[in-house]
C-alpha cells in the first residue's frame, strides 16, 4: 500500500525511498569526451590502409621496373648474339666457305632468330606497359594517401581546438565558482 487514506500523507513504506533520492541523484562530474573520436579513429585507420596500399604499389612498381629492365637486357643480349652469329656467317660467306645447303639453313635460322627477337621485343613492350600502369596506380595511391592524411590532420586539428575550448570553458567555470565562493565569504547573506 503506497498511500494512506489520508490525502496528504505519504505511507511509511515510501519514506525510505524518498529519503534516498538525493543520494541517487548525485552523479560524478561529467567527463566531456571528444564527440568525433570514432571519426578520428576511422580517419587514422584509413591513413594506415592507404599507406599500406602505397607501400604495396611501390613494391609492384619496383618489380615492374625490374621486369622491364630484365626484358630489355634479354632483348639486347639476343640482338647481340644474333648479330654476332650473322656477322660470322657473312664473313664465312665472303670467304666462300659456305655451301648452298648451309645458306638455306642460315636463312631458316635467321627467320627463327627474327621471330625470337620479335617475341622478346613484344615481351619488353608488355613489361613497359605494365610499368606505366603500375606507376600510374602508385601515383593514384599516393594522392589518396595525401587526401586521407590531410583529412586525419584536419580532424586532429579540430580535436586539439576542441580540447583547448573545453579547457578554457572549464577554467572559466572554476574561476566563476571561486569568485562566487569568495563573494559568499566576503558578503554573507543578511536576513
C-alpha positions as a LaTeX table, in Angstrom:
\begin{tabular}{lrrr}
\hline
Residue & $x$ (\AA) & $y$ (\AA) & $z$ (\AA) \\
\hline
Unk1 & 0.00 & 0.00 & 0.00 \\
Unk2 & 1.66 & 3.18 & $-1.16$ \\
Unk3 & $-0.75$ & 5.81 & 0.17 \\
Unk4 & $-2.83$ & 6.03 & 3.30 \\
Unk5 & $-6.42$ & 7.01 & 3.29 \\
Unk6 & $-5.42$ & 10.46 & 4.39 \\
Unk7 & $-4.79$ & 12.51 & 1.23 \\
Unk8 & $-1.62$ & 14.49 & 2.07 \\
Unk9 & 0.25 & 11.85 & 3.96 \\
Unk10 & 2.78 & 9.51 & 2.30 \\
Unk11 & 2.79 & 5.92 & 3.50 \\
Unk12 & 5.64 & 4.75 & 5.68 \\
Unk13 & 6.81 & 2.27 & 3.01 \\
Unk14 & 7.69 & 5.06 & 0.58 \\
Unk15 & 9.60 & 7.27 & 3.03 \\
Unk16 & 12.88 & 5.30 & 2.94 \\
Unk17 & 12.94 & 5.51 & $-0.86$ \\
Unk18 & 12.19 & 9.22 & $-0.82$ \\
Unk19 & 14.96 & 9.82 & 1.71 \\
Unk20 & 17.47 & 8.07 & $-0.59$ \\
Unk21 & 16.65 & 10.06 & $-3.70$ \\
Unk22 & 19.13 & 12.89 & $-3.10$ \\
Unk23 & 21.96 & 10.34 & $-2.90$ \\
Unk24 & 20.80 & 8.64 & $-6.09$ \\
Unk25 & 20.59 & 11.86 & $-7.99$ \\
Unk26 & 24.24 & 12.69 & $-7.32$ \\
Unk27 & 26.39 & 11.99 & $-10.30$ \\
Unk28 & 30.08 & 12.32 & $-10.82$ \\
Unk29 & 31.27 & 15.34 & $-12.77$ \\
Unk30 & 30.53 & 14.96 & $-16.44$ \\
Unk31 & 33.56 & 13.95 & $-18.42$ \\
Unk32 & 33.36 & 15.59 & $-21.79$ \\
Unk33 & 34.61 & 13.27 & $-24.48$ \\
Unk34 & 35.57 & 14.39 & $-27.93$ \\
Unk35 & 32.41 & 13.84 & $-30.00$ \\
Unk36 & 34.29 & 12.83 & $-33.13$ \\
Unk37 & 36.59 & 10.27 & $-31.51$ \\
Unk38 & 35.17 & 7.47 & $-33.70$ \\
Unk39 & 35.66 & 9.60 & $-36.81$ \\
Unk40 & 39.22 & 10.36 & $-35.73$ \\
Unk41 & 39.90 & 6.64 & $-35.28$ \\
Unk42 & 38.36 & 5.84 & $-38.68$ \\
Unk43 & 40.47 & 8.53 & $-40.38$ \\
Unk44 & 43.64 & 7.11 & $-38.83$ \\
Unk45 & 42.63 & 3.62 & $-39.96$ \\
Unk46 & 42.07 & 4.96 & $-43.46$ \\
Unk47 & 45.51 & 6.57 & $-43.46$ \\
Unk48 & 47.03 & 3.26 & $-42.38$ \\
Unk49 & 45.18 & 1.41 & $-45.15$ \\
Unk50 & 46.22 & 3.97 & $-47.76$ \\
Unk51 & 49.84 & 3.83 & $-46.56$ \\
Unk52 & 49.79 & 0.04 & $-46.89$ \\
Unk53 & 48.33 & 0.45 & $-50.41$ \\
Unk54 & 51.08 & 2.91 & $-51.36$ \\
Unk55 & 53.71 & 0.54 & $-49.99$ \\
Unk56 & 52.24 & $-2.34$ & $-51.97$ \\
Unk57 & 52.03 & $-0.22$ & $-55.13$ \\
Unk58 & 55.63 & 0.93 & $-54.69$ \\
Unk59 & 56.73 & $-2.69$ & $-54.38$ \\
Unk60 & 54.75 & $-3.62$ & $-57.51$ \\
Unk61 & 56.29 & $-0.68$ & $-59.36$ \\
Unk62 & 59.76 & $-1.79$ & $-58.34$ \\
Unk63 & 59.01 & $-5.32$ & $-59.58$ \\
Unk64 & 57.64 & $-3.93$ & $-62.85$ \\
Unk65 & 60.82 & $-1.82$ & $-63.27$ \\
Unk66 & 62.90 & $-4.94$ & $-62.67$ \\
Unk67 & 60.84 & $-6.97$ & $-65.16$ \\
Unk68 & 61.14 & $-4.20$ & $-67.74$ \\
Unk69 & 64.91 & $-3.95$ & $-67.25$ \\
Unk70 & 65.33 & $-7.74$ & $-67.49$ \\
Unk71 & 63.21 & $-7.86$ & $-70.65$ \\
Unk72 & 65.32 & $-5.09$ & $-72.20$ \\
Unk73 & 68.58 & $-6.81$ & $-71.21$ \\
Unk74 & 67.31 & $-10.13$ & $-72.61$ \\
Unk75 & 66.29 & $-8.50$ & $-75.88$ \\
Unk76 & 69.60 & $-6.67$ & $-76.24$ \\
Unk77 & 71.64 & $-9.79$ & $-75.49$ \\
Unk78 & 69.57 & $-11.74$ & $-78.04$ \\
Unk79 & 70.10 & $-8.98$ & $-80.63$ \\
Unk80 & 73.82 & $-9.00$ & $-79.89$ \\
Unk81 & 74.03 & $-12.80$ & $-80.15$ \\
Unk82 & 72.03 & $-12.83$ & $-83.41$ \\
Unk83 & 74.18 & $-10.04$ & $-84.87$ \\
Unk84 & 77.39 & $-11.86$ & $-83.87$ \\
Unk85 & 76.25 & $-15.10$ & $-85.49$ \\
Unk86 & 75.08 & $-13.21$ & $-88.60$ \\
Unk87 & 78.46 & $-11.45$ & $-88.92$ \\
Unk88 & 80.26 & $-14.77$ & $-88.56$ \\
Unk89 & 78.09 & $-16.29$ & $-91.28$ \\
Unk90 & 78.63 & $-13.28$ & $-93.54$ \\
Unk91 & 82.38 & $-13.50$ & $-93.08$ \\
Unk92 & 82.25 & $-17.22$ & $-93.96$ \\
Unk93 & 80.16 & $-16.37$ & $-96.99$ \\
Unk94 & 82.67 & $-13.70$ & $-98.07$ \\
Unk95 & 85.46 & $-16.25$ & $-97.79$ \\
Unk96 & 83.44 & $-18.67$ & $-99.95$ \\
Unk97 & 83.31 & $-21.21$ & $-97.14$ \\
Unk98 & 79.56 & $-21.68$ & $-97.25$ \\
Unk99 & 77.68 & $-24.24$ & $-99.31$ \\
Unk100 & 74.14 & $-23.89$ & $-100.69$ \\
Unk101 & 72.62 & $-26.20$ & $-98.05$ \\
Unk102 & 74.22 & $-24.19$ & $-95.31$ \\
Unk103 & 72.80 & $-21.00$ & $-96.84$ \\
Unk104 & 69.28 & $-22.46$ & $-96.61$ \\
Unk105 & 69.93 & $-23.46$ & $-93.00$ \\
Unk106 & 71.27 & $-19.99$ & $-92.19$ \\
Unk107 & 68.17 & $-18.45$ & $-93.80$ \\
Unk108 & 65.90 & $-20.66$ & $-91.67$ \\
Unk109 & 67.94 & $-19.84$ & $-88.58$ \\
Unk110 & 67.71 & $-16.15$ & $-89.42$ \\
Unk111 & 63.89 & $-16.38$ & $-89.69$ \\
Unk112 & 63.71 & $-18.22$ & $-86.34$ \\
Unk113 & 66.03 & $-15.66$ & $-84.76$ \\
Unk114 & 63.86 & $-12.81$ & $-86.04$ \\
Unk115 & 60.74 & $-14.47$ & $-84.59$ \\
Unk116 & 62.54 & $-14.95$ & $-81.26$ \\
Unk117 & 63.66 & $-11.33$ & $-81.32$ \\
Unk118 & 60.13 & $-10.14$ & $-82.14$ \\
Unk119 & 58.76 & $-12.19$ & $-79.23$ \\
Unk120 & 61.33 & $-10.66$ & $-76.88$ \\
Unk121 & 60.50 & $-7.17$ & $-78.17$ \\
Unk122 & 56.81 & $-7.90$ & $-77.55$ \\
Unk123 & 57.63 & $-9.08$ & $-74.03$ \\
Unk124 & 59.67 & $-5.92$ & $-73.44$ \\
Unk125 & 56.76 & $-3.75$ & $-74.65$ \\
Unk126 & 54.36 & $-5.60$ & $-72.34$ \\
Unk127 & 56.77 & $-5.05$ & $-69.45$ \\
Unk128 & 56.92 & $-1.32$ & $-70.28$ \\
Unk129 & 53.13 & $-1.13$ & $-70.42$ \\
Unk130 & 52.88 & $-2.94$ & $-67.06$ \\
Unk131 & 55.41 & $-0.47$ & $-65.64$ \\
Unk132 & 53.38 & 2.50 & $-66.89$ \\
Unk133 & 50.23 & 1.01 & $-65.36$ \\
Unk134 & 51.93 & 0.41 & $-62.02$ \\
Unk135 & 53.45 & 3.91 & $-61.97$ \\
Unk136 & 50.00 & 5.39 & $-62.64$ \\
Unk137 & 48.40 & 3.22 & $-59.94$ \\
Unk138 & 51.12 & 4.22 & $-57.48$ \\
Unk139 & 50.52 & 7.90 & $-58.25$ \\
Unk140 & 46.78 & 7.45 & $-57.62$ \\
Unk141 & 47.50 & 5.64 & $-54.35$ \\
Unk142 & 49.90 & 8.40 & $-53.26$ \\
Unk143 & 47.25 & 11.05 & $-53.97$ \\
Unk144 & 44.67 & 9.04 & $-52.00$ \\
Unk145 & 47.14 & 8.77 & $-49.11$ \\
Unk146 & 47.65 & 12.52 & $-49.20$ \\
Unk147 & 43.90 & 13.15 & $-49.08$ \\
Unk148 & 43.39 & 10.67 & $-46.24$ \\
Unk149 & 46.31 & 12.12 & $-44.32$ \\
Unk150 & 45.01 & 15.66 & $-44.75$ \\
Unk151 & 41.56 & 14.61 & $-43.54$ \\
Unk152 & 43.08 & 12.92 & $-40.50$ \\
Unk153 & 45.19 & 16.01 & $-39.78$ \\
Unk154 & 42.08 & 18.15 & $-40.10$ \\
Unk155 & 40.25 & 16.01 & $-37.54$ \\
Unk156 & 43.31 & 16.09 & $-35.25$ \\
Unk157 & 43.43 & 19.88 & $-35.53$ \\
Unk158 & 39.72 & 20.09 & $-34.73$ \\
Unk159 & 40.24 & 17.81 & $-31.74$ \\
Unk160 & 43.04 & 19.98 & $-30.40$ \\
Unk161 & 40.94 & 23.12 & $-30.85$ \\
Unk162 & 38.04 & 21.38 & $-29.11$ \\
Unk163 & 40.29 & 20.37 & $-26.20$ \\
Unk164 & 41.53 & 23.95 & $-25.84$ \\
Unk165 & 37.97 & 25.24 & $-25.91$ \\
Unk166 & 36.88 & 22.70 & $-23.28$ \\
Unk167 & 39.87 & 23.55 & $-21.08$ \\
Unk168 & 39.12 & 27.25 & $-21.42$ \\
Unk169 & 35.44 & 26.73 & $-20.54$ \\
Unk170 & 36.40 & 24.58 & $-17.56$ \\
Unk171 & 38.88 & 27.20 & $-16.39$ \\
Unk172 & 36.24 & 29.94 & $-16.69$ \\
Unk173 & 33.79 & 27.79 & $-14.74$ \\
Unk174 & 36.33 & 27.20 & $-11.97$ \\
Unk175 & 37.11 & 30.92 & $-11.83$ \\
Unk176 & 33.41 & 31.74 & $-11.56$ \\
Unk177 & 32.97 & 29.17 & $-8.77$ \\
Unk178 & 35.95 & 30.59 & $-6.88$ \\
Unk179 & 34.61 & 34.12 & $-7.34$ \\
Unk180 & 31.19 & 33.07 & $-6.05$ \\
Unk181 & 32.79 & 31.41 & $-3.01$ \\
Unk182 & 34.88 & 34.50 & $-2.32$ \\
Unk183 & 31.83 & 36.73 & $-2.67$ \\
Unk184 & 29.78 & 34.47 & $-0.38$ \\
Unk185 & 32.52 & 34.53 & 2.28 \\
Unk186 & 33.11 & 38.25 & 1.96 \\
Unk187 & 29.49 & 39.29 & 1.88 \\
Unk188 & 27.37 & 36.87 & 3.88 \\
Unk189 & 23.63 & 36.85 & 3.44 \\
Unk190 & 21.76 & 39.31 & 5.60 \\
Unk191 & 18.46 & 38.40 & 6.73 \\
\hline
\end{tabular}
